[in-house]
Amino acid sequence: MKEKLPRHIAIIMDGNGRWAKLKNKPRVFGHRKGISVVKNVIEYCCKRGIQYLTLFAFSSENWQRPQTEVKALMGFLKKYLVSEIDWLMELGVRFNVIGNINKLPQDVKEVAINAMNKTAQNQKMTLNLALSYGGKEEIVRAVRKICKDIKDNKIDIEKVDENLFSSYLDTSGQPEPDLLIRTSGEYRISNFLLWQVAYTELYFTSTLWPDFTVEELELAIKDYMKRERRFGKV
C-alpha cells in the first residue's frame, strides 16, 4: 500500500481552559499559550507539504462564554492577525476565514478581511481559520443561497447535487479534510465541518492543545498514512 500525505488537515484545538485550570491560571492564560502552538503547527504543516490546514478557533456557540473571555479571544485574534501577517507572507500561506464573519466585531472583521486580501495570491498552503463557525449554520447558509439562486433562475433545481451543494459551503473549491485531529481527550466533532468530514479519517489524542507538539502532529500524520481509505467501498 502506497503511503500518501494528507492534502487537508483539520484540527479541533481543544483544552486551553482545562490546561489553564490545571495550572491555577485564568482561562485566558491557556488561550495565550495555545496561540504559540498554532504558530508551530502552521509552520510545520507548511514545510511538511500539507496544502490545506483548517483550525477550529471560535465556534458559533462560543459567543455564549463569559464576555471577558470572548473579549480577550477577539483581542488575541486581532493582535496576531496584524502582527503575523508578514510571517504568513514569508511562508507563502493564504489566509482564509470560514464561518459567519459578519458576527465578528467590526475591527476584527476588518483585520481578517485585510489578511485575506493581502495573502490571496499565496500558494504554498491555505490556512482556514474557523471563526464564529458552526457546521449546521454553514449548511443552512448554503441552503439559503441555493434557494435564492433557484428563485432567481440562476440554477436549475434538477442540477442540485453533492458537488453543487459543496460549492456553496465556506470551503468551496477546496478538497475535503483527509485527517481530522482533536486534542484534549474528547471524542466528538462538535459541529465542525459536518458536511466535509463524511469520509475523513479521525485522530483523537488526550493531549491538551497548549501541550500539543509538532512531534505529535507528525505521529498523527504517519498514523493516517498507514490507513486504507475505502470511502464506503470494499
MOCORTA-V692175 format. One line per field, one symbol per residue. psi: psi as a letter, one per 40 degrees, with the letter a starting at -180 (. if undefined). A space follows every 50 residues. Layout:
psi = ???
This chain:
psi = hhhhhhdhhihhgiedddddddefiidddddddddddddddddddddeeh dhhhhgdhideeeeihdddddddddddddddddedddddddfhhhihiag deeiidddddddddddddedeiedihhhhhhfhhdddddddddddddddd defdihdeehadddddeeidfheiiihdhhhhieeigieffhfdddfdfi hihhiehideehidddddddddddeeihhefei.
